[in-house]
Amino acid sequence: KGTVVSVLDTGCDYTHSAFQNMPANPRLSKEDVNAVLEHSMAYSIDSTIDINDVYYSEKIPFGFDYADNDSNIYPLTEDHGTHVAGIIAGQDDVITGVAVDAQLVIMKVFPDSDTGAGTDGILKALEDSVLLGVDVINMSLGSTIGFTREVDNEYLNSVYEKIEDAGIVLDVAAGNEFSGGYGGESSNTNFAHNPDSGVVGSPS
């Protein structure tokens, strides 16, 4: 109770029966969201939005699509984010989540076109999660051994440091592949001359 969880994923079917259970003691109110909205990355993307665009309910007090640059968090092609949100805080006759009285902040970072999440959208969603003062950020995403350029780390680390300084728990998937060579040009395993089979992904 009184906990807010930010979910960076494919969006959420907010009409699903699992998200009609309003929290007993909602911590993040419509007024709270409205007070910071004009300072948000979402507002910098689309300055025409108002509180009624991003406030869905007491259960979902904030939602924005950082991939398609609008306030529609409904998933067009992929229900992964709805599944994750349900595990966290959903409740109906079939589903009982881990923390049914928690509020959900839905940060859609995967586009409707069903391609991967971009770093830019993820970082903006993280910035807004800190601005909204969430307690937990869930990121069930990443790319296998997905490290890129060293120059990217400076800004990435500054965002992660803001999250740590704010006392927010950042929960990131470590990876789902059984081998760092999965999907390679020759096989799904590693060559003997390059045995690195690390599976911890980026950004975890």
Phi, psi and omega per residue, in radians:
K1 nan 2.500 3.124
G2 1.253 0.389 -3.124
T3 -2.007 2.467 3.116
V4 -2.072 2.204 -3.126
V5 -2.039 2.166 3.078
S6 -1.593 2.262 -3.092
V7 -2.031 1.888 3.087
L8 -1.622 1.886 -3.007
D9 -2.837 -2.566 -3.060
T10 -1.570 0.164 -3.072
G11 1.791 -2.893 -3.081
C12 -2.715 2.387 3.013
D13 -1.386 1.536 -3.070
Y14 -1.196 -0.206 3.092
T15 -1.484 -0.158 -3.112
H16 -1.096 2.520 -3.107
S17 -1.040 -0.425 -3.118
A18 -1.197 -0.279 -3.092
F19 -1.964 0.372 3.097
Q20 -1.723 -0.030 3.100
N21 -1.458 1.783 -3.106
M22 -1.281 2.441 -3.087
P23 -1.156 2.576 -3.111
A24 -1.136 -0.724 -3.121
N25 -2.312 1.351 -3.103
P26 -1.127 2.256 -3.127
R27 -1.506 -0.650 -3.091
L28 -1.724 1.932 -3.087
S29 -1.647 2.940 3.075
K30 -1.047 -0.666 3.135
E31 -1.159 -0.679 3.112
D32 -1.073 -0.786 -3.129
V33 -1.146 -0.769 -3.124
N34 -1.073 -0.579 -3.098
A35 -1.161 -0.462 -3.108
V36 -1.950 -0.055 -3.009
L37 -0.968 -0.790 -3.086
E38 -1.218 -0.193 3.095
H39 -1.714 0.014 -3.029
S40 -1.477 2.774 3.020
M41 -1.145 -0.597 3.104
A42 -1.014 -0.769 3.139
Y43 -1.186 -0.592 3.103
S44 -1.188 -0.472 3.084
I45 -1.336 -0.766 -3.094
D46 -2.444 1.674 -3.072
S47 -1.336 0.024 3.085
T48 -1.550 -0.166 -3.114
I49 -1.261 2.606 2.980
D50 -2.244 -3.096 -3.032
I51 -1.042 -0.580 -3.117
N52 -1.255 -0.268 3.075
D53 -1.426 -0.609 -3.024
V54 -1.820 -0.316 3.127
Y55 -1.616 1.973 -3.071
Y56 -1.636 -0.701 -3.127
S57 -3.062 3.100 3.034
E58 -1.106 -0.512 3.107
K59 -1.257 -0.723 3.141
I60 -2.137 1.450 -3.054
P61 -1.320 -0.151 3.091
F62 -2.692 2.393 3.039
G63 -2.661 2.398 3.108
F64 -2.668 2.600 3.126
D65 -1.786 1.762 -3.102
Y66 -1.437 -0.125 3.103
A67 -1.579 -0.718 -3.110
D68 -1.828 0.044 3.032
N69 1.059 0.824 3.049
D70 -2.637 3.122 -3.067
S71 -1.693 0.216 3.135
N72 -1.571 1.886 -3.083
I73 -1.674 0.027 -3.115
Y74 -1.192 2.222 -3.107
P75 -1.316 2.256 -3.082
L76 -1.467 -0.707 -3.018
T77 -2.202 -0.264 -2.980
E78 -2.363 2.201 -3.080
D79 -1.738 0.267 -3.114
H80 -1.015 -0.781 -3.125
G81 -1.118 -0.660 3.077
T82 -1.105 -0.746 3.107
H83 -1.033 -0.852 -3.126
V84 -1.085 -0.800 3.130
A85 -1.074 -0.644 3.109
G86 -1.167 -0.695 3.087
I87 -1.084 -0.686 -3.091
I88 -1.253 -0.913 -2.934
A89 -2.528 0.255 -3.138
G90 -1.373 2.708 3.062
Q91 -2.807 2.160 2.951
D92 -2.692 -2.745 -3.095
D93 -1.213 -0.294 -3.088
V94 -1.965 -0.661 -3.003
I95 -1.865 2.361 2.960
T96 -2.293 1.919 -3.120
G97 -1.325 3.120 -3.113
V98 -1.203 -0.721 -3.074
A99 -2.338 1.405 -2.963
V100 -1.158 -0.340 3.129
D101 -1.654 0.069 3.102
A102 -1.318 2.697 2.992
Q103 -1.651 2.677 -3.123
L104 -2.053 2.235 2.984
V105 -1.817 2.031 -3.024
I106 -1.726 1.956 3.126
M107 -1.891 1.706 -3.124
K108 -1.375 2.001 -3.096
V109 -2.028 -0.017 3.039
F110 -1.832 2.330 -3.097
P111 -1.294 2.828 3.100
D112 -1.085 -0.382 -3.117
S113 -1.303 -0.036 3.053
D114 1.201 0.556 2.994
T115 -1.780 3.136 -3.058
G116 -1.201 2.818 3.094
A117 -1.309 2.375 3.127
G118 -1.552 2.575 -3.129
T119 -1.029 -0.686 -3.115
D120 -1.032 -0.828 3.134
G121 -1.139 -0.691 3.123
I122 -1.083 -0.791 -3.126
L123 -1.125 -0.685 3.108
K124 -1.149 -0.686 3.107
A125 -1.150 -0.662 3.087
L126 -1.136 -0.753 3.110
E127 -1.009 -0.791 -3.118
D128 -1.230 -0.520 3.069
S129 -1.093 -0.726 3.090
V130 -1.159 -0.779 3.139
L131 -1.008 -0.701 -3.121
L132 -1.369 -0.198 3.082
G133 1.265 0.684 3.138
V134 -1.182 2.839 3.122
D135 -1.610 -0.585 -3.074
V136 -2.426 2.480 2.996
I137 -2.059 2.169 3.104
N138 -1.874 2.204 3.111
M139 -2.229 1.590 3.080
S140 -1.528 1.114 -3.061
L141 -2.670 2.932 3.098
G142 2.620 2.977 3.092
S143 -2.158 2.398 -3.085
T144 -1.023 2.307 -3.035
I145 0.555 0.888 -2.950
G146 -1.570 0.673 -3.141
F147 -1.427 2.479 -3.048
T148 -2.080 -1.919 -3.036
R149 -1.693 2.459 3.123
E150 -1.042 -0.573 -3.089
V151 -1.121 -0.440 3.135
D152 -1.208 -0.431 -2.980
N153 -1.160 -0.538 -3.059
E154 -1.042 -0.906 3.140
Y155 -1.231 -0.711 3.107
L156 -0.990 -0.836 -3.112
N157 -1.128 -0.583 3.128
S158 -1.136 -0.631 3.104
V159 -1.209 -0.791 -3.140
Y160 -1.121 -0.583 3.086
E161 -1.163 -0.657 3.066
K162 -1.052 -0.716 -3.140
I163 -1.121 -0.809 3.141
E164 -1.111 -0.779 -3.136
D165 -1.088 -0.530 3.136
A166 -1.387 -0.100 3.131
G167 1.311 0.427 -3.120
I168 -1.584 2.349 3.057
V169 -1.368 2.135 3.114
L170 -1.848 1.971 -3.051
D171 -1.921 1.925 -3.027
V172 -2.171 2.372 3.101
A173 -1.074 2.332 -3.126
A174 -1.381 -0.446 -3.136
G175 2.474 2.656 -3.082
N176 -1.990 -0.185 -3.049
E177 -1.431 2.607 3.136
F178 -1.483 -0.166 -3.108
S179 -2.685 2.481 3.073
G180 -1.143 -0.282 3.123
G181 -1.624 0.078 -3.077
Y182 -1.006 2.285 3.139
G183 1.395 0.196 3.138
G184 -1.199 3.003 -3.037
E185 -1.198 -0.404 -3.091
S186 -1.889 -0.582 -3.100
S187 -2.941 -2.997 3.089
N188 -1.779 0.241 3.090
T189 -2.167 -3.127 -3.087
N190 -1.743 2.687 3.060
F191 -1.311 2.663 3.127
A192 -1.053 -0.595 -3.122
H193 -1.384 -0.142 3.088
N194 -2.462 1.302 -2.954
P195 -1.397 0.058 -3.117
D196 -1.017 2.017 -3.139
S197 -2.141 0.526 3.126
G198 -1.022 2.400 -3.096
V199 -2.046 -0.064 3.112
V200 -1.199 2.177 -3.029
G201 -1.614 3.079 3.003
S202 -1.746 2.351 0.252
P203 -1.658 0.068 -3.077
S204 -1.086 nan nan
